[in-house]
Amino acid sequence: MPGRIWQAAFEIALDQHGFVTFENITELGSDPAILRVWNKRGVVEKVGHGIYRFQGIPATPLQPYMLATLWPSGRGVLSHDTALELHELCDINPEKIHIALPPEYRPRRRGGESYVIHRDKLIEADLTWHDGIRIVTPAKGIEQAMASGVPRQLVRQALETATKLGRVSREKLILLKNQFEK
């Protein structure tokens, strides 16, 4: 029967689309080297620096997005084009996953080739969750899209969809539409 740390790590992995990190194991009060032991036993698979995936948890389409937020030591937030895509605000189809990182953080690990990294000082009001993955709010995603040069027709579509679905407050929509029309 698995031990307490294994059970707790598995529970974390269930919430993180199958992934567990060195940081997660440390927070559980255990030595992260246990992940290497589990890897040798075939219980987990190493997918990146300090990131492992439990074999017994089925794959989901959101795994690449979760991995993107975990890759920079858990400091990543889905943003820009990716936020528009996941919030289903427009017909955008980014080639890479866009993540926002704190301006002062510089990841030194390999594996970031699949990501477009943006430096952004986000506040709590800019953030939300999408199926357990940290992401900017629809309003912040639209704001980022306008600032980063997403084609105007996609920004217009995002504004219209956000209005129709009520994903952005009325006050914020007025500000965004005024900003868009400048």
Phi, psi and omega in degrees: 000135180298153180278179183299316181295317179299314180299314181295319178295320179296319177298319177298315180299324177299322179282342184246035176055036175099352186261149173220147185239166174305318181299320179299315182293320178298317178296335177279357178085022181239167178281125181300344178299342178300331178295324177293322177295313179297326178296316178297328179278353179082014180279322178232158178241133178285127181242350180184176180300112178072013181235128181232154180239128177291128182295328185280359181257123182300146178292149176231158177296343182271357182303317179300327180288319177298315180300322179298323180282333179277330185309314179273055181055036178076009183267357184279149176228129177297137187210182173048233184302320181296322178296317178299319180296309184289330176280356179056049182265336180202177184272037180282146180221079184294143178288327180236161177277129180267128176230144175258136177237154175302142183305326184276350184269128178237103180294138181247018182252154177286165175109358182273007183296335182275002187238150167258118185261129177244141175264122184208131175272096182266145174253166184304325180294342179275353190246151175210191180236145174229105182049046176083008181245132181289131184210155176287157179294162175305318180298315180294322178299318178294316178301315179297320180298317179297320183285334186261002174089022173299138181310139185304323181295328178285322176296317178301315179298319179298317178296317180295317180294317179299322178294310183297320183270353180069033183277347181229140180299154181301316181298316181292323178299319178299315179298314181296317180295321176297317179296321181292324184279353178286000000 
